[in-house]
């Protein structure tokens, strides 16, 4: 019994609401039963809402999958393909549609059009070529209908676009807006606008989308769509990425099943914020996308996720934890940070630093230090911003130059009395268009970078006041309020500190290194033998947690080293390659400070 496969396709969502699927399925079942065919129900050959005019059903749809299976001989020779009519297969140009149709027949597949029960096979078409002529007529009519429909839709949108100042393009708009009665524009839905403003405010304070969703659902904040079952991460992300927030409409073109962004129409919708504010919010979210972020219950456990690095190998320091039984039999949990490489047995020493002690030491530093002295004026940031602004101007000028070159080529084409345009000129114009597209992408990237760099420049006094204010509330809040405060505190710290390099076991030395130091001290003629012996005795020959320390690297290039005692070693420039003797004797930590090369620069 020959195999039969039913191919169902329609191009609009409206058809899906009707009986299109049921009708086409019923025809296939009836035909297979009537002609003794085994109708396959395992292979899904449905292209619902997929166009055949732009070849979407071939390039990424079920028909393309069927044809690949035919080429791979996984569809038995002599099988039947049942379609309602030939225009279900293709609405492409006649020769292209005919190529697809003949390819199916040559592969030994019989095509049946269920509407008129016409049967097309390679043998029958050869015997009676009039059926081929009829198929060409059907394909031609289908292409003409689709082309005319596409032309009418484009013309309608072009006319609406030209009249956009007097009448809106469509009633469709974001959920925080509604169409005005005069058919010209849109107006805010105040309570929803406040929700959108709150979303962006929380994001700028360091709160992530998942936390916003959880809070809104817990608070019972009304959703914008009656079809939505509570707030979803995907919708929060959609709000973040929507240009409608700053009032623009992004026109898109669907071609070959893919959406391509076209023109962005500014000032089409009422704006909730400026484009600059929107870009700054996007840059802030991007800068927070760091690995880590361990959570326990409803608290952000690691305030420094993405900042911690191992001072011995340069690898990331991750949070871990375990529970052990106390004398009472109840479990006692312990959280710590340790080198990720060491935990996996990769060339480093596995040394833990209890997280509560570590956090307390960092926060004590943040509260006590004068950030205005540490940060000062961010000269490095100024240089970087100036360099990027110069790059932006170069791109802008290059765009003007490419546009001028294209205009000159167009003038030559218009003035030349040639029956056929010069292919050389057309090729150059095409290359210029490609270059222009690339330059516009670079321009957009440069604008975002300038905003990101500008936003990253910290007002030291404002930032310190914020951190101190948050720290004062840390011991008084609980539950969700504490969780949000820790998120804000983490974000505030990351705006100031670029990296925290940790030394959980202090600095230790081999016997050869200690002997070398002893000789250097003798050669200096600054210390007697007893003092030298005492100094060398203070150097650790193995890891010593009593001498643990960490180094803070700020975004402006400044560094500070904090000992476990809380004492801060003042480093107003880049980390020195060698400490002087008195500092060594005073800190008892290490003599030669050599950060891993992975951490330098």
C-alpha positions in Angstrom: 0.0 0.0 0.0 1.6 3.3 -1.1 2.4 5.9 1.5 0.6 9.3 1.5 1.7 12.5 3.2 -0.7 15.4 3.8 0.8 18.9 3.4 -1.3 21.7 5.0 -0.4 25.4 4.7 -2.0 28.7 5.1 -0.3 32.1 5.5 -2.5 34.2 7.9 -3.4 33.8 11.6 -7.0 34.7 10.6 -7.2 31.4 8.6 -6.0 29.5 11.6 -9.1 30.7 13.5 -11.3 29.3 10.8 -11.7 25.8 9.4 -8.7 25.8 7.1 -6.8 23.0 9.0 -9.9 20.9 9.5 -11.0 21.2 5.9 -7.6 20.3 4.4 -7.2 17.4 6.9 -10.6 16.0 6.0 -9.9 16.1 2.3 -6.6 14.2 2.8 -8.2 11.5 5.0 -11.1 11.0 2.5 -8.8 10.8 -0.5 -6.4 8.3 1.1 -9.3 6.0 2.2 -10.9 6.2 -1.3 -7.8 5.3 -3.2 -6.3 2.8 -0.7 -3.4 4.9 0.5 -1.6 4.6 3.9 -1.9 8.1 5.3 1.2 8.9 7.4 0.4 10.5 10.7 4.0 10.6 12.2 5.5 13.3 10.0 4.1 16.7 10.7 3.8 18.5 7.4 2.0 21.7 8.6 3.0 25.2 7.7 0.5 27.2 9.7 0.8 30.9 9.2 3.8 30.4 6.9 4.0 32.2 3.5 4.8 30.4 0.2 5.2 33.8 -1.6 8.5 34.6 0.2 9.6 30.9 0.2 9.4 30.7 4.0 7.7 27.2 3.7 10.8 26.0 1.8 13.5 27.7 3.7 12.4 27.0 7.2 9.0 25.3 7.0 7.7 21.8 6.8 7.7 21.6 3.0 11.5 22.2 3.0 11.9 19.4 5.5 9.8 17.1 3.3 12.0 17.9 0.3 15.2 17.2 2.2 13.8 13.8 3.3 13.0 13.1 -0.3 16.6 14.0 -1.4 17.9 11.7 1.4 15.6 8.8 0.2 13.9 8.7 3.5 10.5 9.2 1.8 9.7 6.0 -0.1 9.7 6.2 -3.9 6.1 6.1 -5.2 4.7 8.0 -2.2 1.9 10.6 -2.6 1.9 14.2 -1.5 -1.6 15.4 -0.9 -2.3 19.2 -1.1 -5.5 21.2 -1.3 -4.2 23.0 -4.4 -0.9 23.7 -6.1 -0.7 27.2 -4.6 -0.2 25.5 -1.2 3.2 24.4 -2.4 4.4 27.7 -3.8 3.3 31.2 -4.8 6.8 32.0 -6.1 7.6 33.2 -9.6 6.4 30.7 -12.3 9.8 29.3 -13.2 10.9 28.9 -9.6 7.6 27.3 -8.6 7.8 25.0 -11.6 11.3 24.0 -10.6 10.1 22.9 -7.2 7.1 21.1 -8.7 9.1 19.2 -11.3 11.8 18.3 -8.7 9.1 16.6 -6.6 7.8 14.7 -9.6 11.3 13.6 -10.7 12.0 12.2 -7.2 9.2 9.7 -7.8 6.6 11.5 -5.7 3.0 11.8 -7.0 1.3 15.1 -6.2 -2.5 15.1 -5.8 -4.5 18.4 -5.6 -7.5 17.5 -3.4 -9.7 20.4 -4.5 -10.1 18.9 -8.0 -8.5 15.5 -7.5 -5.9 16.1 -10.2 -3.0 13.6 -10.1 0.5 14.7 -11.2 3.3 12.2 -11.6 6.5 12.3 -13.8 5.1 9.6 -16.0 1.6 11.2 -16.4 3.1 14.6 -17.2 5.3 13.0 -19.9 2.3 11.2 -21.4 -0.1 14.2 -21.2 1.8 17.5 -21.2 -1.5 19.5 -21.1 -1.7 18.8 -17.4 1.7 20.5 -17.0 0.4 23.5 -18.9 -2.6 23.7 -16.5 -0.2 23.5 -13.5 1.8 26.4 -14.9 -1.3 28.5 -15.3 -2.3 27.8 -11.7 1.1 28.7 -10.4 1.2 31.9 -12.5 -2.2 32.9 -11.2 -1.2 32.2 -7.6 2.0 34.3 -7.9 0.1 37.2 -9.5 -2.5 37.2 -6.8 0.2 37.2 -4.1 2.3 39.9 -5.8 -0.8 42.1 -6.3 -1.8 41.6 -2.6 1.8 42.4 -1.5 1.9 45.5 -3.8 -1.4 46.8 -2.4 -0.3 46.3 1.2 3.0 48.2 0.5 1.2 51.0 -1.3 -1.3 51.3 1.6 1.5 51.5 4.2 3.5 54.0 2.0 0.4 56.2 1.9 -0.1 55.9 5.6 3.5 56.7 6.2 3.3 59.9 4.2 0.2 61.0 6.2 1.6 60.0 9.6 1.5 63.6 10.9 -2.3 63.7 10.4 -3.3 60.1 11.1 -1.6 57.3 13.0 -0.5 54.2 11.1 -2.5 51.8 13.2 -4.4 51.5 16.4 -1.8 49.0 17.7 0.4 50.4 20.5 2.2 49.3 23.7 0.1 48.3 26.6 0.8 51.5 28.5 -0.8 53.6 25.8 -4.3 53.8 24.1 -5.4 55.4 20.8 -6.9 58.9 21.0 -10.4 59.5 19.8 -9.2 61.8 17.0 -7.4 58.9 15.3 -4.2 61.0 15.2 -2.1 59.7 18.1 -2.0 58.0 21.5 -2.3 58.9 25.1 -0.8 57.5 28.4 -2.7 55.1 30.6 -1.3 56.7 33.8 -1.3 53.7 36.2 0.6 51.6 33.6 3.1 54.3 32.8 3.9 54.5 36.5 4.6 50.7 36.5 7.0 51.1 33.5 8.8 54.0 35.2 9.1 51.8 38.3 10.5 48.9 36.2 13.3 51.2 34.9 13.9 52.8 38.3 14.4 49.4 39.9 16.6 48.3 37.1 18.8 51.4 37.5 19.1 50.5 41.2 20.5 47.1 40.3 17.3 45.0 40.5 17.2 42.3 37.9 14.2 41.3 35.8 13.5 38.1 37.6 13.3 39.9 41.0 11.0 42.5 39.5 8.7 39.8 38.3 8.7 38.1 41.7 7.9 41.3 43.5 5.2 42.4 41.1 3.4 39.0 41.4 3.8 39.0 45.1 2.4 42.6 45.4 -0.4 41.8 43.0 0.6 44.6 40.5 -2.1 44.4 37.7 -0.7 42.8 34.5 -1.1 44.8 31.3 -2.7 41.9 29.3 -5.8 40.0 30.4 -4.4 36.9 28.7 -1.2 36.9 30.8 -1.0 34.6 33.9 0.9 37.0 36.1 4.1 38.9 35.3 6.7 37.1 33.1 10.4 37.6 32.7 9.9 37.8 28.9 7.6 40.8 29.2 9.9 42.7 31.5 12.7 42.1 29.0 10.4 43.3 26.2 9.7 46.5 28.1 13.5 47.0 28.6 14.2 46.6 24.9 11.2 48.5 23.5 12.1 51.8 21.7 8.4 52.8 22.3 9.5 53.8 25.8 11.3 56.8 24.4 8.5 57.4 21.8 9.8 55.7 18.7 8.1 53.3 16.3 10.4 50.6 14.9 9.2 49.5 11.4 10.0 46.0 10.4 9.9 44.0 7.2 9.2 40.3 7.1 11.0 38.6 4.2 11.8 34.9 3.7 10.3 34.3 7.1 12.7 36.7 8.9 12.0 40.1 10.5 14.4 42.8 9.4 14.4 46.2 11.2 13.8 49.1 8.9 13.2 52.7 9.7 12.8 54.0 13.3 10.2 56.7 13.4 10.9 59.2 16.2 8.2 60.9 18.3 5.5 58.6 17.1 4.3 57.7 20.6 4.3 59.8 23.8 7.7 59.2 25.5 8.1 58.0 29.0 11.8 58.9 29.1 14.4 60.3 26.7 16.5 58.1 24.4 19.6 59.0 26.4 18.0 57.8 29.6 16.9 54.6 27.9 20.4 53.9 26.5 21.9 54.6 30.0 19.5 52.1 31.5 20.5 49.5 28.8 24.2 50.2 29.4 23.7 49.7 33.2 22.0 46.3 32.7 24.7 45.2 30.3 27.5 46.2 32.8 25.8 44.0 35.5 25.8 40.8 33.4 28.6 39.1 35.4 28.8 35.4 36.4 28.1 34.4 39.9 25.5 35.9 42.3 24.9 33.1 44.7 21.6 33.4 46.5 20.2 31.9 49.7 16.5 32.0 50.3 15.4 35.5 49.3 18.8 37.2 50.0 21.6 38.0 47.6 24.3 36.0 49.3 27.4 37.3 47.4 27.5 41.1 47.2 30.7 40.9 45.1 29.7 38.4 42.4 31.9 38.9 39.3 34.4 41.0 41.2 36.4 38.4 43.1 39.7 37.0 41.7 42.4 34.7 43.1 45.6 36.6 43.8 47.7 33.4 43.2 46.5 32.2 39.8 44.1 35.0 38.6 41.1 32.6 38.4 37.6 33.6 39.7 36.7 33.2 43.4 33.3 31.6 43.8 31.1 31.1 46.7 30.6 27.7 48.3 29.1 26.3 51.5 28.6 23.3 53.6 26.8 22.2 56.7 28.3 20.3 59.7 26.7 19.0 62.9 27.2 20.9 66.1 27.3 19.4 69.6 23.5 19.8 69.8 23.1 17.6 66.7 21.7 20.5 64.7 23.4 21.4 61.4 25.6 24.5 61.2 26.1 26.0 57.8 29.2 27.8 56.6 29.6 30.0 53.5 33.0 30.8 52.1 34.8 32.0 48.9 37.5 30.0 47.3 39.4 29.8 44.0 37.4 28.1 41.3 40.6 26.6 39.7 41.7 25.2 43.1 38.3 23.6 43.7 38.7 21.8 40.4 42.3 20.8 41.0 43.9 23.2 38.5 47.3 24.5 39.6 46.3 26.6 42.7 46.0 26.3 46.4 42.6 25.5 47.8 42.2 28.1 50.6 38.8 29.2 51.9 37.9 32.6 53.2 34.8 32.6 55.4 32.3 34.8 53.5 30.7 36.6 56.5 34.2 37.8 57.7 35.2 38.7 54.1 32.0 40.7 53.5 32.3 42.5 56.9 35.9 43.5 56.1 35.1 44.9 52.6 32.1 46.8 53.9 34.1 48.2 56.8 36.6 49.5 54.3 33.8 51.0 52.1 32.2 52.7 55.1 35.5 54.1 56.5 37.5 55.1 53.5 37.2 58.6 51.9 36.2 57.7 48.4 36.7 61.2 47.1 40.4 60.8 47.9 40.6 57.4 46.4 38.7 58.1 43.2 39.7 61.8 42.7 39.4 62.8 39.1 39.0 59.8 36.7 41.7 60.9 34.2 41.7 57.4 32.6 37.9 57.7 32.0 38.3 61.2 30.5 40.9 59.9 28.1 38.8 56.9 27.1 35.7 59.1 26.5 37.6 61.6 24.4 39.1 58.8 22.3 35.7 57.3 21.7 34.2 60.7 20.8 37.0 61.3 18.3 36.2 57.8 16.8 32.5 58.7 16.6 33.4 61.9 14.7 35.6 59.9 12.3 32.7 57.5 11.6 30.3 60.3 11.2 32.5 62.0 8.6 33.1 58.7 6.8 29.3 58.2 6.5 29.1 61.7 4.9 31.9 60.8 2.5 30.3 57.5 1.4 26.9 59.2 0.9 28.6 61.9 -1.2 30.4 59.2 -3.3 27.1 57.4 -3.9 25.4 60.7 -4.9 28.2 61.4 -7.4 27.7 57.9 -8.9 24.0 58.4 -9.1 24.5 61.7 -10.9 26.7 60.0 -13.4 24.0 57.3 -14.0 21.3 60.0 -14.5 23.4 62.1 -16.9 24.8 59.2 -19.0 22.8 58.5 -22.2 23.3 54.7 -21.9 20.7 52.1 -22.8 22.0 49.9 -19.9 23.5 51.3 -16.7 27.2 50.7 -16.2 27.7 47.5 -14.2 30.9 48.9 -12.7 29.0 51.9 -11.3 26.2 49.7 -10.0 28.7 47.5 -8.3 30.4 50.4 -6.7 27.1 51.8 -5.4 26.3 48.4 -4.0 29.6 48.2 -2.2 29.1 51.7 -0.9 25.6 50.7 0.5 27.2 47.7 2.3 29.9 50.0 3.7 27.2 52.5 4.8 25.3 49.8 6.6 28.5 48.7 8.4 29.4 52.3 9.4 25.9 52.9 10.8 26.3 49.8 13.0 29.7 51.2 14.2 28.1 54.6 14.8 25.4 53.0 17.0 27.9 51.0 18.9 30.1 54.1 19.4 27.2 56.1 20.7 26.3 53.4 23.2 29.9 53.2 24.4 30.1 56.9 25.0 26.9 56.8 27.1 28.2 53.8 28.9 31.6 55.4 29.7 29.9 58.6 30.7 27.5 56.8 33.0 30.4 54.8 34.6 32.1 58.0 35.8 31.3 58.1 39.5 30.6 61.2 41.6 32.7 60.0 44.6 30.8 62.0 47.4 27.4 60.9 46.1 28.5 57.3 45.8 30.0 57.2 49.3 26.9 58.8 50.8 24.8 56.2 49.0 26.9 53.3 50.3 27.0 54.6 53.8 23.2 55.1 53.8 22.7 51.6 52.6 25.1 50.1 55.1 23.3 51.9 58.0 20.0 50.1 57.0 21.6 46.7 56.5 21.1 45.6 60.1 17.5 46.9 60.4 15.8 45.3 57.4 14.5 41.8 56.8 12.9 39.7 54.0 12.2 41.3 50.7 13.4 44.8 51.9 16.7 43.3 52.9 17.0 41.5 49.6 16.4 44.7 47.6 18.8 46.7 49.8 21.6 44.1 49.2 21.0 44.3 45.5 21.3 48.1 45.6 24.4 47.9 47.8 26.0 45.4 45.4 25.3 47.6 42.4 26.7 50.7 44.2 29.9 48.8 45.1 30.4 47.7 41.5 30.1 51.2 40.3 33.2 52.1 42.3 35.2 48.8 42.5 36.4 47.0 39.4 38.0 44.0 41.0 38.9 42.5 44.4 42.0 40.3 44.3 42.1 38.0 47.3 44.9 36.3 49.2 43.2 33.9 51.7 46.6 32.5 52.8 48.6 35.6 52.8 51.9 35.6 51.0 54.4 32.7 51.6 58.0 32.1 50.4 60.3 29.2 49.5 63.5 28.7 51.5 65.4 30.0 48.5 63.4 33.2 48.4 63.8 33.8 52.1 67.6 33.3 51.8 67.7 35.7 48.9 65.8 38.3 51.0 68.2 37.8 53.9 71.2 38.4 51.7 69.6 41.6 50.2 69.0 42.9 53.7 72.6 42.2 54.7 73.8 44.0 51.6 71.7 47.0 52.4 73.7 47.7 55.6 70.6 49.2 57.1 69.8 46.5 59.7 71.8 44.5 62.3 71.9 40.7 62.2 69.3 40.3 65.0 66.8 42.6 63.2 67.4 40.8 59.9 66.8 37.4 61.6 63.6 38.7 63.2 62.3 40.0 59.9 63.0 36.8 58.0 61.4 34.8 60.8 58.2 36.7 60.2 58.0 35.6 56.5 55.7 32.6 56.1 57.0 29.4 54.5 53.5 28.1 54.0 50.0 29.6 53.7 49.0 31.5 56.8 45.4 32.5 57.1 46.3 34.9 59.9 48.0 37.1 57.2 45.2 36.9 54.6 44.5 40.1 52.7 42.8 41.5 49.6 43.5 44.2 47.0 40.8 46.5 45.8 41.1 47.8 42.2 39.0 50.8 41.4 37.6 51.8 38.0 39.9 54.8 37.8 43.0 52.6 38.2 43.6 53.3 41.9 44.4 50.3 44.3 44.2 49.7 48.0 45.4 46.6 49.9 43.4 45.7 53.1 44.9 43.3 55.7 42.9 40.9 57.8 43.4 43.3 60.7 41.5 46.0 58.7 44.6 48.1 58.2 44.8 49.7 54.7 48.0 49.9 52.8 47.8 53.2 50.8 48.6 52.7 47.1 47.9 55.8 45.1 49.3 54.4 41.9 49.4 51.0 40.2 50.4 48.1 42.4 54.2 48.3 43.1 56.4 45.5 42.0 58.4 45.7 45.2 57.5 46.9 48.7 60.1 48.9 50.7 61.6 47.2 53.8 59.8 49.2 56.5 56.4 48.5 54.9 57.3 44.8 54.8 58.3 44.8 58.5 55.1 46.7 59.4 52.6 44.6 57.5 54.4 41.2 58.0 52.4 40.2 54.9 54.9 40.0 52.0 58.0 41.7 50.6 57.5 41.3 46.9 54.0 42.0 45.6 53.5 40.5 42.1 49.9 40.2 41.0 49.2 37.5 38.5 49.8 38.7 34.9 46.2 37.7 34.2 45.1 40.5 36.5 47.4 43.3 35.2 46.0 45.6 32.5 
